[in-house]
């Protein structure tokens, strides 16, 4: 955190954060995270990622699933966002 104050949700827990604080997030639904500005001014922070070439992300609040695949240069090859309740049979449409 560089400037401002915020509320960081990690799973079901909520932590107040400010300048000098940092957080890391393990993989998995128990560690879903959200950062909200709770101050009167700007909230400035650095965000780093592993940028893995393949990623599947669950969004617990909106019940969506995102799947992304990237080339070695970072160009998207596949990017899809669906609702959790979208049901397609594995063999649907296959001959």
Secondary structure, DSSP 8 states (H G I E B T S, - for coil): --BS-EEEEETTEEEEE-TT------SSGGG-EEEEE-SSS--B--------SEEEEEETTTTEEEEEEE-TTS-EEEEEEEETT----TTTT--
